[in-house]
Structure formats: structure tokens, C-alpha cells
């Protein structure tokens, strides 16, 4: 691999000559800007704004523009003579545990290769010291016209360096978190834990760029004169509000089916246990309505009891009228008949009251019977 920077690692009084090599590469597909009418390539030309002429890369240098618009030329020699120790040196300043480094600070990654046979011994010494301490080294270095922060760690048998952003380059996440208060239930956390456990771990080497492969297939189809096939992907759920518990349950079942190798619920976003329904189509759970007090059934029941009571009263009426028709010539016989009729009426009324409610008290029935008995006696004396 081609080195992009040569220098040394400063480890106390130990100096380790190294070469800096890019550890990553981009596989993204780049496009050219073209003229739509004739597909001619559109190029950007570097033109001097004073004379309007195009200039080559060899004629282009650096300059700093001040507030008034004037430009101060800066040469590579000016930068090389800066009085900083990191101009050609990766200076280790401390060793810290790896978990103290915020991943937000990580930037580009490089491999540090020993430059020459004399660098092999101190290079190996630093590598083994990092392994045994289980720490990473924090260093400062200068690259591409500015001083940077770096983290040195061991990858296999190589020392790797991650460029770090300076702490003041990390923005504070103001206004990013939800502004409304949200409470999460234990049941929801349990389902989330179950989903995480079901998904498990993945081999990072098995992951690949599906979008890049689709773009490559599309370009190959168009180059061959064909029409690229449109992939039928699952429809986007959009902004539909779903029931969180049901969505978590469906996700767990889909992950379990995918892990079991059934092939359902993983690629198409559906779940066999839910009848092929997508988790995004789950409808909210509706609460059961509580029946209002005084329902129709008790009223109907009360109506029947009232009807039975009316029927009992109607049945007692002929007996009373019959008593009047069979009145004897003597007052004693009339009184006796009325008393018997009142007694029968009281028994009928008491029976009807017992059917209507079980909570009626015997004292109430006795009072009702007394009122029924008093009325015939009054008529008898008259």
C-alpha cells in the first residue's frame, strides 16, 4: 500500500520511524455531470478572477483572505518552518482506557507501518505494551496543513491510528431529544430485550452494500441496452401510528422465524404467525366500553315484577267484589266476610312483595296488611 505521510512516533525518548497508510477505502459509485441534450461531460475549470484565464494545478498555491478582502500568500515552506513538534512526528501524550474515547470523535483511520529494519524493534515494543495494558494511546500529529488528534490501538499485529476530532468540534445535541415526556412500561422493555436477544449478533464480514450492488446491476442493464428491473420492495409504512406492543411482538416472532430458517418475516416485513400482516399495519388496541348503570336488563326484569304484582292485585279484586255481592243481612256476617277478604288480600300482597325483592322486611308486610284490614272495618261500621 502506498504511504501518504512519513514521520516518526515519539514514545518518550524512543523514536519509531513509521509510514502512514490509509486503512479504509471508498467503494461508492461516483457519477459525472453531463449535458442532458448530448451527454457531453460538464467540467469545472479553475479560472483566475483577475485575468479570466484558466490556470493549471502547478500554478495554484495557498493564501489566507483577511476581513478586508486582501490575500496573504502562504507557501509550503512557511508551514514546514512552524515551531511545533508534531510537524513530522506523532507525539504520544497519554494512555487511556479505550472506553473513555467517545465514538463521535473518531474520524479517518490509518495503519502505521515500521519504516526500515531499525524501526522493527521499537515498533514491536510499543505494540506489545499497548496489548498488555489494554489501553489506547492519545497522540497529536500534523497532517494536511493542520494539527490533529489521534488514537493509537492494536489491530492484529499492526498499530492503527484513528484521527479524532477535537473536543470543541463535537456539537452539543440541543433540541434533538424528544421534547414531550414519554414513559416506557416494563412490558415494553421486556419485549425490546427479547427482540434484541432474538436478533443476536452478526458477523460484520457478512454485511454488504445492497444499494451499491443495485446501482451496479442497473448500470450493467442500461449498458446492455436493456431496461433495469424494478425491485419490488415492501411499501414504506409512512407516518402511520401503530400499537407499540403489537409491533414489538410481531418483530420478535418475525426474528424467531428468520433465525429458524423459515424465511418468513425477514425479507418481506411480514410475520407468518400474524397471518402475513406487516408490523406497520397493526391497528391500535381499542378499550372495552363499560356498560352504563341502569341497563335494559334490570329494567325489563323490574317490569316483569311490576306486571306480576299488578296481576296479583287484579286477581285479588274479584275476591273483594265477590265479598260485597255475598253480603249477608246481618252486620256480623258482613264484618266476618270483609275480615276474611282483607286477610286473603294481605297474604296475596305479601307474596307479591316477596317476589319483587328479597330485601323486603317482614315488618313492612305486616304494616301493609294492617292498612288493608282497616279499610273493610271502616266500611262495616258505616
VOPAGU-2260 file (C-alpha; in pm, 1 decimal, decimal comma):
REM VOPAGU-2260
SITE   aa  ch    i         X         Y         Z
SITE  UNK   A    0       0,0       0,0       0,0
SITE  UNK   A    1     118,5     348,3     -82,1
SITE  UNK   A    2     211,2     568,0     211,9
SITE  UNK   A    3      66,7     917,5     236,8
SITE  UNK   A    4     290,8    1053,2     511,7
SITE  UNK   A    5     633,6     972,5     654,3
SITE  UNK   A    6     741,4    1059,6    1005,4
SITE  UNK   A    7     804,7     906,1    1345,6
SITE  UNK   A    8     620,6     807,1    1663,3
SITE  UNK   A    9     756,2     986,6    1968,2
SITE  UNK   A   10     723,6     746,9    2263,7
SITE  UNK   A   11     905,2     929,1    2543,7
SITE  UNK   A   12    1268,7     929,2    2436,9
SITE  UNK   A   13    1203,1     647,3    2190,9
SITE  UNK   A   14    1156,2     746,5    1826,7
SITE  UNK   A   15     993,0     497,3    1587,8
SITE  UNK   A   16    1017,7     579,9    1214,4
SITE  UNK   A   17     683,8     498,6    1050,8
SITE  UNK   A   18     486,5     536,4     729,3
SITE  UNK   A   19     121,2     637,8     733,2
SITE  UNK   A   20    -109,7     429,1     512,3
SITE  UNK   A   21    -483,3     469,4     458,4
SITE  UNK   A   22    -670,1     191,0     637,9
SITE  UNK   A   23   -1001,5     246,6     459,5
SITE  UNK   A   24   -1118,9     290,8     102,8
SITE  UNK   A   25   -1444,5     403,7     -51,2
SITE  UNK   A   26   -1639,6     170,8    -278,7
SITE  UNK   A   27   -1915,1     419,3    -355,5
SITE  UNK   A   28   -2004,8     470,1    -719,7
SITE  UNK   A   29   -1924,6     816,5    -849,2
SITE  UNK   A   30   -2117,3     988,8   -1126,1
SITE  UNK   A   31   -2011,4    1252,9   -1376,3
SITE  UNK   A   32   -2206,6    1563,4   -1456,2
SITE  UNK   A   33   -2321,6    1558,8   -1817,1
SITE  UNK   A   34   -2508,0    1780,9   -2061,8
SITE  UNK   A   35   -2858,6    1628,6   -2092,3
SITE  UNK   A   36   -2902,1    1718,4   -2459,9
SITE  UNK   A   37   -2588,3    1543,0   -2593,8
SITE  UNK   A   38   -2443,1    1360,1   -2281,6
SITE  UNK   A   39   -2127,7    1571,5   -2304,1
SITE  UNK   A   40   -1928,5    1585,4   -1982,4
SITE  UNK   A   41   -1951,2    1907,6   -1785,1
SITE  UNK   A   42   -1615,2    2008,5   -1634,6
SITE  UNK   A   43   -1516,2    2265,7   -1380,7
SITE  UNK   A   44   -1229,6    2485,9   -1483,3
SITE  UNK   A   45   -1011,8    2683,9   -1244,4
SITE  UNK   A   46   -1005,1    3038,9   -1367,2
SITE  UNK   A   47    -829,9    3338,5   -1216,4
SITE  UNK   A   48   -1088,6    3603,6   -1136,4
SITE  UNK   A   49    -845,8    3885,8   -1216,3
SITE  UNK   A   50    -741,5    3799,6   -1570,9
SITE  UNK   A   51   -1009,4    3541,0   -1652,7
SITE  UNK   A   52    -756,6    3283,2   -1768,0
SITE  UNK   A   53    -758,7    2913,3   -1677,9
SITE  UNK   A   54    -469,1    2806,2   -1452,8
SITE  UNK   A   55    -309,2    2464,7   -1401,1
SITE  UNK   A   56    -254,3    2289,1   -1068,4
SITE  UNK   A   57     116,3    2381,2   -1071,8
SITE  UNK   A   58      22,1    2749,7   -1075,6
SITE  UNK   A   59    -213,2    2723,6    -777,0
SITE  UNK   A   60     -92,1    2795,6    -424,0
SITE  UNK   A   61    -240,5    2873,8     -81,5
SITE  UNK   A   62    -348,1    3208,0      55,6
SITE  UNK   A   63    -529,6    3347,3     358,6
SITE  UNK   A   64    -803,1    3603,3     294,8
SITE  UNK   A   65    -838,6    3873,5     556,3
SITE  UNK   A   66   -1154,3    4056,5     655,4
SITE  UNK   A   67   -1089,9    4343,2     414,3
SITE  UNK   A   68   -1055,2    4101,1     121,2
SITE  UNK   A   69    -679,1    4116,1      88,3
SITE  UNK   A   70    -499,6    3779,4      44,2
SITE  UNK   A   71    -175,5    3679,6     216,8
SITE  UNK   A   72      13,7    3406,7      22,2
SITE  UNK   A   73     117,7    3101,4     229,8
SITE  UNK   A   74     378,0    2856,6      98,5
SITE  UNK   A   75     460,9    2500,2     197,8
SITE  UNK   A   76     793,6    2624,8     331,3
SITE  UNK   A   77     612,1    2861,5     565,1
SITE  UNK   A   78     411,1    2573,0     707,0
SITE  UNK   A   79     714,9    2344,5     737,3
SITE  UNK   A   80     901,0    2602,8     948,0
SITE  UNK   A   81     627,4    2631,2    1208,5
SITE  UNK   A   82     773,1    2576,9    1561,7
SITE  UNK   A   83     556,6    2273,1    1651,7
SITE  UNK   A   84     686,5    1929,3    1746,3
SITE  UNK   A   85     414,9    1745,7    1553,8
SITE  UNK   A   86     512,0    1868,1    1207,5
SITE  UNK   A   87     666,7    1530,2    1126,8
SITE  UNK   A   88     605,2    1343,7    1449,9
SITE  UNK   A   89     315,2    1156,1    1604,0
SITE  UNK   A   90     364,5    1263,0    1965,6
SITE  UNK   A   91     205,3    1034,1    2225,0
SITE  UNK   A   92      75,7    1241,3    2515,4
SITE  UNK   A   93    -109,8     983,4    2731,2
SITE  UNK   A   94    -256,1     633,3    2760,2
SITE  UNK   A   95    -622,6     588,4    2849,3
SITE  UNK   A   96    -879,4     303,9    2853,3
SITE  UNK   A   97   -1046,5     258,9    2516,7
SITE  UNK   A   98   -1396,8     311,6    2657,7
SITE  UNK   A   99   -1306,7     669,6    2751,9
SITE  UNK   A  100   -1297,2     767,1    2384,0
SITE  UNK   A  101   -1629,3     894,9    2254,5
SITE  UNK   A  102   -1704,7     727,6    1917,5
SITE  UNK   A  103   -1833,7    1063,4    1795,9
SITE  UNK   A  104   -1473,7    1185,2    1792,5
SITE  UNK   A  105   -1346,8     912,2    1559,4
SITE  UNK   A  106   -1259,5    1022,9    1208,9
SITE  UNK   A  107   -1028,9     870,4     946,4
SITE  UNK   A  108    -833,1     550,4    1012,4
SITE  UNK   A  109    -471,7     476,0     920,6
SITE  UNK   A  110    -220,5     193,6     953,5
SITE  UNK   A  111     123,1     276,0    1094,8
SITE  UNK   A  112     396,0      70,9     928,2
SITE  UNK   A  113     753,5      43,2    1055,5
SITE  UNK   A  114     980,4     236,5     821,5
SITE  UNK   A  115    1300,5      34,3     793,3
SITE  UNK   A  116    1462,9    -253,1     977,3
SITE  UNK   A  117    1578,6     -36,1    1266,7
SITE  UNK   A  118    1217,8      56,7    1342,9
SITE  UNK   A  119    1101,6    -303,6    1387,2
SITE  UNK   A  120    1222,8    -338,9    1748,1
SITE  UNK   A  121    1070,9     -20,3    1897,4
SITE  UNK   A  122     757,7     -70,2    1684,6
SITE  UNK   A  123     706,1    -418,6    1831,0
SITE  UNK   A  124     777,1    -288,5    2182,7
SITE  UNK   A  125     501,1     -24,2    2157,2
SITE  UNK   A  126     257,1    -273,2    2004,8
SITE  UNK   A  127     306,1    -530,4    2282,0
SITE  UNK   A  128     287,8    -262,8    2553,0
SITE  UNK   A  129     -47,9    -149,2    2416,9
SITE  UNK   A  130    -171,8    -508,8    2409,6
SITE  UNK   A  131     -73,7    -583,4    2766,6
SITE  UNK   A  132    -207,1    -260,2    2911,6
SITE  UNK   A  133    -536,5    -289,8    2721,3
SITE  UNK   A  134    -521,8      84,3    2668,5
SITE  UNK   A  135    -500,4     316,7    2373,0
SITE  UNK   A  136    -250,5     596,0    2315,2
SITE  UNK   A  137    -363,2     954,0    2261,4
SITE  UNK   A  138    -133,9    1144,0    2026,5
SITE  UNK   A  139    -103,9    1470,9    1837,7
SITE  UNK   A  140      16,3    1497,1    1478,7
SITE  UNK   A  141      12,6    1739,0    1186,8
SITE  UNK   A  142    -135,2    1637,8     852,9
SITE  UNK   A  143    -255,6    1837,1     551,4
SITE  UNK   A  144    -182,0    2175,7     699,1
SITE  UNK   A  145    -333,4    2136,4    1044,3
SITE  UNK   A  146    -259,5    1972,6    1377,1
SITE  UNK   A  147    -483,1    1680,8    1461,0
SITE  UNK   A  148    -567,3    1447,7    1747,7
SITE  UNK   A  149    -523,8    1073,2    1712,6
SITE  UNK   A  150    -578,7     743,6    1894,1
SITE  UNK   A  151    -334,0     453,7    1855,1
SITE  UNK   A  152    -454,0      96,6    1909,2
SITE  UNK   A  153    -351,4    -253,6    1805,4
SITE  UNK   A  154    -529,2    -431,5    1519,2
SITE  UNK   A  155    -396,7    -784,5    1477,3
SITE  UNK   A  156     -18,0    -730,5    1458,6
SITE  UNK   A  157     -35,3    -371,8    1336,7
SITE  UNK   A  158     -61,5     -37,0    1513,0
SITE  UNK   A  159    -359,6     155,7    1377,7
SITE  UNK   A  160    -432,5     522,8    1428,8
SITE  UNK   A  161    -777,4     682,8    1427,9
SITE  UNK   A  162    -795,5    1052,2    1362,7
SITE  UNK   A  163   -1000,8    1219,1    1636,5
SITE  UNK   A  164   -1195,9    1538,0    1629,7
SITE  UNK   A  165   -1101,5    1794,9    1888,2
SITE  UNK   A  166   -1348,2    1807,7    2180,2
SITE  UNK   A  167   -1471,3    2153,1    2077,7
SITE  UNK   A  168   -1560,8    2016,8    1733,4
SITE  UNK   A  169   -1833,3    1793,6    1878,8
SITE  UNK   A  170   -2165,5    1974,7    1876,0
SITE  UNK   A  171   -2395,1    1966,0    2177,8
SITE  UNK   A  172   -2721,2    1781,7    2088,2
SITE  UNK   A  173   -2955,1    2067,0    2174,3
SITE  UNK   A  174   -3316,3    2024,4    2066,2
SITE  UNK   A  175   -3255,9    1672,4    1934,1
SITE  UNK   A  176   -3416,7    1464,0    2210,1
SITE  UNK   A  177   -3799,6    1436,0    2221,8
SITE  UNK   A  178   -3949,9    1740,3    2387,7
SITE  UNK   A  179   -4254,8    1558,2    2524,2
SITE  UNK   A  180   -4241,1    1342,2    2835,4
SITE  UNK   A  181   -4263,5     973,3    2743,4
SITE  UNK   A  182   -4299,0     684,9    2987,1
SITE  UNK   A  183   -4191,8     334,5    2887,1
SITE  UNK   A  184   -4356,8      38,4    3054,9
SITE  UNK   A  185   -4166,5    -262,2    3184,5
SITE  UNK   A  186   -4356,9    -490,2    2947,2
SITE  UNK   A  187   -4235,8    -285,8    2651,1
SITE  UNK   A  188   -3876,7    -300,7    2774,2
SITE  UNK   A  189   -3907,5    -677,3    2819,8
SITE  UNK   A  190   -4024,7    -716,7    2460,1
SITE  UNK   A  191   -3742,6    -493,5    2337,1
SITE  UNK   A  192   -3492,9    -707,1    2529,7
SITE  UNK   A  193   -3646,9   -1021,5    2379,9
SITE  UNK   A  194   -3614,9    -875,1    2029,7
SITE  UNK   A  195   -3250,1    -783,3    2090,1
SITE  UNK   A  196   -3177,2   -1132,6    2220,4
SITE  UNK   A  197   -3352,6   -1292,3    1923,0
SITE  UNK   A  198   -3165,5   -1084,7    1666,5
SITE  UNK   A  199   -2842,7   -1172,9    1845,5
SITE  UNK   A  200   -2502,8   -1092,2    1696,7
SITE  UNK   A  201   -2390,2   -1073,5    1336,2
SITE  UNK   A  202   -2063,3   -1132,2    1159,1
SITE  UNK   A  203   -1952,2    -790,8    1035,7
SITE  UNK   A  204   -1788,1    -951,5     732,0
SITE  UNK   A  205   -2129,7   -1080,2     618,3
SITE  UNK   A  206   -2268,7    -727,8     578,3
SITE  UNK   A  207   -2251,8    -566,1     235,3
SITE  UNK   A  208   -2375,9    -261,8      46,7
SITE  UNK   A  209   -2707,9    -360,2    -114,0
SITE  UNK   A  210   -2757,4     -14,8    -264,7
SITE  UNK   A  211   -2422,2     -20,8    -445,1
SITE  UNK   A  212   -2494,8    -367,4    -586,1
SITE  UNK   A  213   -2834,6    -249,9    -711,0
SITE  UNK   A  214   -2674,7      53,2    -879,2
SITE  UNK   A  215   -2413,4    -169,2   -1045,4
SITE  UNK   A  216   -2684,9    -404,4   -1175,3
SITE  UNK   A  217   -2882,3    -108,7   -1308,0
SITE  UNK   A  218   -2575,8      30,7   -1489,1
SITE  UNK   A  219   -2499,2    -311,1   -1639,2
SITE  UNK   A  220   -2857,3    -343,8   -1764,7
SITE  UNK   A  221   -2856,8       1,9   -1923,8
SITE  UNK   A  222   -2515,2     -60,6   -2081,1
SITE  UNK   A  223   -2651,7    -376,3   -2244,1
SITE  UNK   A  224   -2944,8    -188,5   -2392,2
SITE  UNK   A  225   -3196,8    -343,6   -2157,3
SITE  UNK   A  226   -3434,2    -196,6   -1905,9
SITE  UNK   A  227   -3338,7    -241,1   -1540,2
SITE  UNK   A  228   -3587,8    -447,5   -1345,6
SITE  UNK   A  229   -3764,8    -258,9   -1069,7
SITE  UNK   A  230   -3722,6    -432,1    -736,5
SITE  UNK   A  231   -4049,5    -487,7    -554,7
SITE  UNK   A  232   -3966,5    -385,5    -203,0
SITE  UNK   A  233   -4200,8    -361,2      92,0
SITE  UNK   A  234   -4407,9     -42,6      97,1
SITE  UNK   A  235   -4289,5     224,4     335,1
SITE  UNK   A  236   -4508,4     243,6     646,7
SITE  UNK   A  237   -4502,6     623,6     632,7
SITE  UNK   A  238   -4619,9     813,5     936,8
SITE  UNK   A  239   -4885,8     563,0    1045,4
SITE  UNK   A  240   -4921,0     537,8    1421,4
SITE  UNK   A  241   -4901,8     174,6    1530,2
SITE  UNK   A  242   -4953,4     -10,1    1852,1
SITE  UNK   A  243   -4605,2     -41,2    2000,1
SITE  UNK   A  244   -4667,4    -359,9    2197,5
SITE  UNK   A  245   -4815,3    -542,9    1897,2
SITE  UNK   A  246   -4532,3    -422,4    1673,0
SITE  UNK   A  247   -4272,5    -549,7    1920,6
SITE  UNK   A  248   -4447,3    -885,3    1949,9
SITE  UNK   A  249   -4463,3    -921,2    1571,0
SITE  UNK   A  250   -4097,6    -822,0    1543,7
SITE  UNK   A  251   -3995,2   -1090,0    1794,5
SITE  UNK   A  252   -4195,3   -1355,9    1607,0
SITE  UNK   A  253   -4050,1   -1245,2    1272,6
SITE  UNK   A  254   -3695,1   -1254,9    1411,5
SITE  UNK   A  255   -3754,3   -1600,4    1557,9
SITE  UNK   A  256   -3887,3   -1724,9    1224,9
SITE  UNK   A  257   -3587,3   -1575,2    1044,2
SITE  UNK   A  258   -3342,4   -1734,8    1287,4
SITE  UNK   A  259   -3519,6   -2069,3    1247,7
SITE  UNK   A  260   -3455,7   -2053,0     874,6
SITE  UNK   A  261   -3817,9   -2044,2     766,1
SITE  UNK   A  262   -3758,9   -1739,1     553,7
SITE  UNK   A  263   -4078,3   -1568,9     669,4
SITE  UNK   A  264   -4084,0   -1232,1     829,9
SITE  UNK   A  265   -3727,8   -1141,5     743,6
SITE  UNK   A  266   -3720,3   -1025,0     387,1
SITE  UNK   A  267   -4073,2    -907,3     324,3
SITE  UNK   A  268   -4154,3    -746,5     658,0
SITE  UNK   A  269   -4440,0    -989,4     730,3
SITE  UNK   A  270   -4495,5   -1242,5    1001,1
SITE  UNK   A  271   -4638,8   -1589,9     943,9
SITE  UNK   A  272   -4782,2   -1603,0    1294,8
SITE  UNK   A  273   -4985,3   -1289,1    1230,1
SITE  UNK   A  274   -5131,1   -1411,2     900,5
SITE  UNK   A  275   -4881,8   -1232,0     676,3
SITE  UNK   A  276   -4962,5    -894,2     822,4
SITE  UNK   A  277   -4692,1    -631,4     823,8
SITE  UNK   A  278   -4596,0    -491,6    1166,0
SITE  UNK   A  279   -4663,0    -141,9    1029,6
SITE  UNK   A  280   -5029,9    -233,6     969,6
SITE  UNK   A  281   -5107,8    -316,3    1332,4
SITE  UNK   A  282   -5409,7    -123,8    1449,1
SITE  UNK   A  283   -5431,4      32,6    1796,3
SITE  UNK   A  284   -5598,4    -168,4    2069,5
SITE  UNK   A  285   -5943,3     -33,1    2148,3
SITE  UNK   A  286   -6057,6     -19,3    2506,8
SITE  UNK   A  287   -6369,4    -211,6    2606,6
SITE  UNK   A  288   -6668,5       6,5    2680,4
SITE  UNK   A  289   -6802,1     -12,7    3035,4
SITE  UNK   A  290   -7183,0     -69,0    3038,4
SITE  UNK   A  291   -7373,2     224,1    3183,4
SITE  UNK   A  292   -7563,0     194,2    3507,2
SITE  UNK   A  293   -7931,0     112,9    3484,5
SITE  UNK   A  294   -7905,3    -123,3    3182,5
SITE  UNK   A  295   -8205,6    -250,8    2990,8
SITE  UNK   A  296   -8196,3    -596,8    3150,0
SITE  UNK   A  297   -8265,4    -482,6    3506,2
SITE  UNK   A  298   -8542,6    -255,5    3374,8
SITE  UNK   A  299   -8701,8    -541,0    3187,6
SITE  UNK   A  300   -8674,9    -757,7    3496,7
SITE  UNK   A  301   -8831,4    -482,5    3705,7
SITE  UNK   A  302   -9107,8    -450,4    3450,6
SITE  UNK   A  303   -9188,9    -820,0    3479,9
SITE  UNK   A  304   -9204,8    -797,3    3858,2
SITE  UNK   A  305   -9431,9    -494,0    3834,6
SITE  UNK   A  306   -9657,9    -681,6    3592,7
SITE  UNK   A  307   -9674,1    -981,8    3824,1
SITE  UNK   A  308   -9765,8    -752,7    4110,8
SITE  UNK   A  309  -10039,8    -589,7    3903,5
SITE  UNK   A  310  -10169,4    -932,3    3805,5
SITE  UNK   A  311  -10180,8   -1034,4    4168,8
SITE  UNK   A  312  -10373,1    -718,5    4256,9
SITE  UNK   A  313  -10612,6    -780,0    3968,7
SITE  UNK   A  314  -10667,6   -1134,8    4091,3
SITE  UNK   A  315  -10748,2   -1006,4    4437,3
SITE  UNK   A  316  -11004,1    -754,5    4310,0
SITE  UNK   A  317  -11269,8   -1009,2    4211,4
SITE  UNK   A  318  -11243,1   -1164,6    4552,4
SITE  UNK   A  319  -11317,5    -829,9    4713,3
SITE  UNK   A  320  -11603,1    -758,4    4477,6
SITE  UNK   A  321  -11733,1   -1108,6    4532,5
SITE  UNK   A  322  -11736,4   -1037,2    4902,4
SITE  UNK   A  323  -11962,8    -736,3    4851,1
SITE  UNK   A  324  -12211,8    -935,6    4641,7
SITE  UNK   A  325  -12241,5   -1212,9    4904,9
SITE  UNK   A  326  -12301,5    -975,5    5193,8
SITE  UNK   A  327  -12546,3   -1125,1    5449,5
SITE  UNK   A  328  -12835,1    -936,1    5604,4
SITE  UNK   A  329  -12667,0    -920,7    5936,6
SITE  UNK   A  330  -12375,0    -688,0    6014,1
SITE  UNK   A  331  -12183,9    -965,0    6191,9
SITE  UNK   A  332  -12170,9   -1183,5    5879,5
SITE  UNK   A  333  -12069,4    -883,6    5663,5
SITE  UNK   A  334  -11788,1    -797,8    5900,5
SITE  UNK   A  335  -11665,9   -1159,3    5909,0
SITE  UNK   A  336  -11663,4   -1177,2    5527,3
SITE  UNK   A  337  -11476,8    -847,8    5496,2
SITE  UNK   A  338  -11221,0    -961,3    5752,6
SITE  UNK   A  339  -11159,3   -1283,1    5558,2
SITE  UNK   A  340  -11129,2   -1089,0    5234,5
SITE  UNK   A  341  -10876,9    -848,4    5389,2
SITE  UNK   A  342  -10672,0   -1138,0    5525,3
SITE  UNK   A  343  -10659,2   -1300,9    5179,8
SITE  UNK   A  344  -10562,8    -970,8    5020,4
SITE  UNK   A  345  -10284,3    -920,2    5271,9
SITE  UNK   A  346  -10146,3   -1267,7    5201,9
SITE  UNK   A  347  -10154,9   -1204,9    4825,8
SITE  UNK   A  348   -9984,6    -866,9    4862,1
SITE  UNK   A  349   -9716,3   -1014,0    5089,7
SITE  UNK   A  350   -9648,6   -1289,8    4839,3
SITE  UNK   A  351   -9614,0   -1037,6    4554,7
SITE  UNK   A  352   -9379,5    -822,9    4761,8
SITE  UNK   A  353   -9165,0   -1126,4    4838,5
SITE  UNK   A  354   -9134,0   -1199,2    4466,1
SITE  UNK   A  355   -9043,3    -839,8    4382,9
SITE  UNK   A  356   -8749,8    -807,2    4622,1
SITE  UNK   A  357   -8572,9   -1034,3    4864,1
SITE  UNK   A  358   -8464,2    -742,5    5076,6
SITE  UNK   A  359   -8819,7    -652,3    5198,3
SITE  UNK   A  360   -8859,9    -678,9    5573,5
SITE  UNK   A  361   -9141,8    -867,6    5749,0
SITE  UNK   A  362   -9237,5    -553,1    5937,9
SITE  UNK   A  363   -9322,2    -378,1    5610,5
SITE  UNK   A  364   -9552,7    -662,7    5502,4
SITE  UNK   A  365   -9732,8    -653,0    5839,8
SITE  UNK   A  366   -9792,1    -277,2    5807,4
SITE  UNK   A  367   -9936,4    -321,4    5455,5
SITE  UNK   A  368  -10169,5    -594,9    5577,8
SITE  UNK   A  369  -10288,1    -374,5    5864,0
SITE  UNK   A  370  -10384,6     -98,6    5621,7
SITE  UNK   A  371  -10575,8    -344,4    5404,1
SITE  UNK   A  372  -10764,7    -481,8    5711,1
SITE  UNK   A  373  -10853,8    -139,0    5849,0
SITE  UNK   A  374  -11043,7     -32,3    5537,9
SITE  UNK   A  375  -11316,9    -303,5    5548,8
SITE  UNK   A  376  -11375,5    -244,8    5919,4
SITE  UNK   A  377  -11443,3     121,5    5846,6
SITE  UNK   A  378  -11695,6      27,1    5575,8
SITE  UNK   A  379  -11852,8    -227,2    5811,7
SITE  UNK   A  380  -11923,6      29,7    6084,2
SITE  UNK   A  381  -12080,0     252,7    5824,5
